Amino acid sequence: MRARRVALFLSLVGAVAVIGCGSGGPPLVKVEGTVTFDGKPLENAELTFVPDQGNTHVTPGSAVTAADGSYKARYMGRFGLAEGAYKITFRKMEVQPDVTNMPQEMLDDPAQLELGGFTRQALPEAYADISKTAFDIQVTANGGPYDFELDSKGR
């Protein structure tokens, strides 16, 4: 009888452990789309999705655009964002044109280049400023696509 109780207890503990090992966090909705700049796909741009504090779940997200301008937003390593309102900022860093005679390993490391002050924002500054961005979305249960058209005038 005692062996059955121990087996039952261990089975319950195992079941709870398996159930508790889910993805965790709030339910996420697919947030993806395309970013263009002056009508052309924008490659290697960083998108930041800043949630409204009134959202039920506050899930700040980010994405990087591919060569075709496409992106998929992520929150904590998971694809998607929780339903709610978001403002979006855009950054695309490029190496300053006057940077020369630098070791190739440094040129291949974007973080070092940025820390060293050898990069600049390739997009109008308004796109990177949360207080100035004109881009916002309302993520719904149906998801995207959420496409963004940027231009050199910063509108």
C-alpha positions in Angstrom: 0.0 0.0 0.0 2.8 2.4 0.9 4.6 1.6 -2.4 1.4 2.6 -4.3 1.2 5.9 -2.5 4.8 6.7 -3.2 4.4 5.8 -6.8 1.2 7.9 -7.0 3.0 10.8 -5.3 6.0 10.6 -7.7 3.6 10.5 -10.7 1.8 13.6 -9.5 5.1 15.4 -8.9 6.3 14.4 -12.3 3.1 15.6 -14.0 3.2 19.0 -12.2 6.9 19.4 -13.2 6.1 18.7 -16.8 3.1 21.1 -16.8 5.2 23.7 -15.0 7.9 23.5 -17.7 5.8 25.2 -20.4 7.0 28.3 -22.3 5.8 30.5 -19.4 4.9 34.2 -19.8 1.9 35.8 -21.4 0.3 34.4 -24.6 2.0 36.0 -27.6 0.6 36.9 -31.0 2.7 36.8 -34.2 4.0 40.2 -35.1 5.8 40.3 -38.4 5.9 42.4 -41.6 8.2 44.4 -43.8 10.1 47.7 -43.4 10.9 49.9 -46.4 12.9 53.1 -46.7 12.2 55.4 -49.6 10.3 52.5 -51.2 13.1 49.9 -50.9 13.5 47.0 -48.4 15.4 48.2 -45.4 18.1 45.6 -44.4 19.7 45.3 -40.9 17.5 47.8 -39.2 16.7 47.3 -35.5 13.0 47.7 -34.5 12.1 48.2 -30.9 8.5 47.7 -29.8 7.7 49.7 -26.7 4.5 48.6 -25.0 1.9 51.0 -23.6 1.9 50.8 -19.8 -1.8 50.2 -19.9 -1.4 46.9 -21.7 -2.6 43.9 -19.8 0.9 42.2 -20.4 3.9 44.5 -20.8 6.1 42.7 -23.4 8.8 44.9 -24.9 10.0 43.4 -28.1 12.6 43.7 -30.8 13.5 42.6 -34.3 16.1 43.0 -37.0 15.2 43.2 -40.6 16.4 40.7 -43.2 17.7 41.6 -46.7 14.2 41.7 -48.0 13.1 44.1 -45.2 11.1 41.4 -43.4 11.1 41.1 -39.6 9.7 38.9 -36.8 9.3 40.5 -33.4 10.5 38.7 -30.3 9.9 39.0 -26.6 12.3 37.2 -24.2 13.5 34.8 -27.0 10.0 33.9 -28.1 8.4 35.1 -31.4 5.5 37.5 -30.9 4.2 40.1 -28.6 1.2 40.2 -26.2 -1.9 42.0 -27.4 -1.9 45.7 -26.8 -0.6 49.0 -28.1 3.0 49.6 -29.0 5.2 52.4 -30.3 8.0 51.4 -32.6 11.4 52.9 -33.0 13.9 52.2 -35.8 17.7 52.2 -35.9 20.1 51.4 -38.6 23.8 51.9 -37.7 26.4 52.3 -40.4 30.2 52.7 -40.2 31.3 56.4 -40.5 32.6 57.0 -44.0 35.9 58.3 -42.7 36.8 55.2 -40.7 39.9 53.7 -42.3 43.0 51.7 -41.3 41.1 49.7 -38.7 41.7 46.0 -38.0 39.2 43.7 -39.8 38.1 42.0 -36.6 36.9 45.4 -35.3 35.2 46.2 -38.6 33.4 42.9 -38.2 32.1 43.6 -34.7 29.2 46.1 -34.8 29.1 46.4 -31.0 32.8 47.5 -30.8 32.3 50.0 -33.7 29.3 51.5 -31.9 31.0 51.7 -28.5 34.1 53.3 -30.2 31.9 56.0 -31.8 32.7 54.8 -35.3 29.1 54.4 -36.4 26.2 56.7 -37.1 22.4 56.4 -37.4 21.6 55.9 -41.1 18.0 56.9 -40.6 16.5 60.2 -39.6 16.8 60.7 -35.8 13.1 61.0 -35.4 12.7 57.2 -36.1 15.0 56.3 -33.2 13.3 58.7 -30.6 10.4 57.2 -28.7 9.0 60.7 -28.1 9.1 61.6 -31.8 8.2 58.3 -33.6 5.0 58.4 -35.6 4.8 54.6 -35.7 2.5 52.7 -33.5 0.5 49.5 -33.8 -2.4 47.8 -32.0 -1.5 44.1 -31.7 -4.7 42.0 -31.8 -5.4 38.3 -31.4 -5.3 37.9 -35.2 -1.7 39.3 -35.5 -0.2 41.1 -38.4 1.3 41.7 -40.9 2.5 45.1 -39.6 4.3 46.9 -42.4 6.2 50.2 -42.1 7.1 52.7 -44.8 9.9 55.0 -43.7 11.4 57.8 -45.8 14.4 60.1 -45.8 12.4 63.0 -44.6 11.6 61.3 -41.3 7.9 61.3 -41.6 
